[in-house]
Amino acid sequence: MRLVASMLAVVTAISLYIASPLLAAWTLREDIRRGDTAAVERRVDWQRVRASLKTALKSETQTAAMLEAEAKGRTKPSLWQRVKLGLGAGMIERYVDTTFTPTGLITAYAAKTKADVLMGRPDESAEPLTSRILAFLRRIERIEHPALGRFVISVRDQTVAGRLYVGDLQLQNLEWRLVDLAILQAPPPGNDASSLAASVPR
């Protein structure tokens, strides 16, 4: 009997461990929706997330420039393209520093919600809690567990077809925190390159 109880305890502990990062991801999303700045601040390692996004977006612009050069029969970007890349790097820095903050994400989410309503999309905030949870779970594409205390969760965008948000959550001081974020966009038909390509560290 004690063996059965021990096995049940182990299974319960493993189940809670697996479910806890999903709950953390959902809770972060709800904190953003509610506008809870303090909670959003606590659940994200902002310095690491901003650094990963800057690297990803700069890589995307470089990839786009190389594809454009190849389409024109060149082996490397032109001088004008390199100038644009240099200017674009500064714009990416400012965009990420401004948008990817607790206040910036809350503001962006509120603006997206208003835009969705104006375009006739359902108002998610009016949906019952269970419906919102199920909709979130259905958008999860993949869950990876590369190391103890770390999960990588890929979630589809609600409105943009082919776009994935890949979040790297790590257990820090008994709390799951988002430490890395990648935005992946499926290429259009006939194009093998992502328009927004970023890799999550393995």
N, C-alpha and C positions, 0 to 999 in steps of 0.2 A: 504493500500500500504506500509505504514511504517512497519507494522507487517511482511509482506512478505520479505521486505528488511532486517529486523532484523533477521528473520529466516535464510535467505540465508547467512547472515554474520556469524551466529553461525555455520551453516553447513560447511561453507568455513573454519572457524577457526579450527573446529574439524578435518576436512580432512587434513589441513596443519599440525596439531599437530601429527596426525597418520603417515603421510607421512614423516615427518622430521627425525625421527630416521632411517628410511630406506635409506633416502638420505645421512645421516651421515655415515651409514655403507658402502654404495657404495662409498662415497667420500674417506673414509679411505682406502678402497681397491685400489682405483685409485691412491691415494697418494703413497701407497706402490709400485704400478706398475711403477709409474713415477719416483720413487726415491726421493720424496720430504721429506727429513729428518725432516725439521722444522715442516711441517704440521702433519706428523705422530707422532712426539713428542707431539704436542699440543692436539691431538685427543684421547690420551690414558692416563689413570691413571696407569702409568707403575708399580709403587710400588704395587698397589692392584692386578693388572693382574698377575704379577710375583708371588706374594704370593699365589693366587688362583691356578695357574698352578703347583706350587711346591706341594701344598697340594694334588691336583688331581693326579699327577703322582706318588707321594709316596703312596697314597691310592691304585693306580692300581698295583704297585709292591707288596704291602702287600696282595692284593686280589689274585694275581697270585701265590704267595707263599703258601697261605692257600689252594687254589685249588690243587696245586701240592701235598701238604701234605695230603689232603683228598684222593687224588687219590692213595696214597701209604698207606692209612689206618691209618694215624696219625691225632691227634687232633690239633696239632700246628706245625709250621715249625721246621725243624731240626736245630741244631747248625750251620751247614754250610749255611743253607738258611738264618738264622738270620744274619750271618756275611755278606753274599751277600747283604741283605737288608740294613745293615749299610753302606757298601761301595756304594751301589746304591744311597742312599740318598744324599751323597756328590756329586756324579756324576750328579744327577738331579739338585741340587743347581747350580752347575757350568754351566750345559747345559742351564737352564732357564735364568740365569744371563747373559750368553753370547749371546744367540739367541734372546731372547725376549727384544730387544732394537730397537729403530728406524732403526739404521744401520743394525742390525742383521736380522730383518725381510725383509728389502729391499734386502739384499744380498741373503737371502734364497729364496725369490720370484724370483730373477733373475736367480739363479741356477736352480730352478724348471722349469722356462720357457725354459732355454736351454736344460734341460733334456727332456722336452716334445717335443721340436722340433727334437731332436736326435731320439726319439722313434716314430716319425712320427705323433704325435698329432698336431692338428691345432694350429697355432700361434695366440693366443687370441689377442695380441696387434695389429695384422693386421686386425682384424674384425672391422666393423663399430661400432660407439658408441651405436646406438640403439640395435644392435645385442648383444653387451656385457651386456647392461642393462637388456634386456629380458632374457638372459641366467642366469644372477644373480638372477633375480626375480623368475625364474623357480626352482632354487635350494633352495629357502626358504621353509622350512618344517613347521615352526610354528612361530607365533608372539604372545607373551604374554604381558599383561599390568598389572603387579601386583600392581602398585602404580602410583600416579600422578608423572610425571617426570621420569618415568622408563619404559623401554621396554626390553624384553628378546627375542632375535631373534635367531632361529636355522637355520643354512644353511648347506646343503650337500656339502661334498668335491667334487671337480671337477673330480678327478681320482680314489680316494680310495672308493670302494663300502662300504656303511654302516657307513661311518664316518660323524659325525656331529660336527660343530663348533657352540657352544652356547654362544652368546655374550650378556652381560648385559650392556645396555647403560643407562646412567643417565644424566639428564639435569643439567649442572653445569654452572652458569654464562651465561645462555641463549645459551649454546652450548652443544650438545650431546657428551659425552665422553664414551669410553669403559672402564668399571671399573672392569669387571670380565670376564674370558674366561674359558669355559669348553670344553674338547674334548671328545666326546662320540663315541664309536665304537660298532656297532651291533655285538653280539656274533656269532661265527661260528655255523653251524647247530649242534644241540645236546648239546650245551653249553649255560646255562642260564646266565652266567656272562659276563660282558663287558670286553674287553681286555684293553680299556682305559676308565675308568669310573670316572666321576666327576660330582658333583652336583652344580647347580647355587643356591646361597642363595635365599630363598623365602621371 
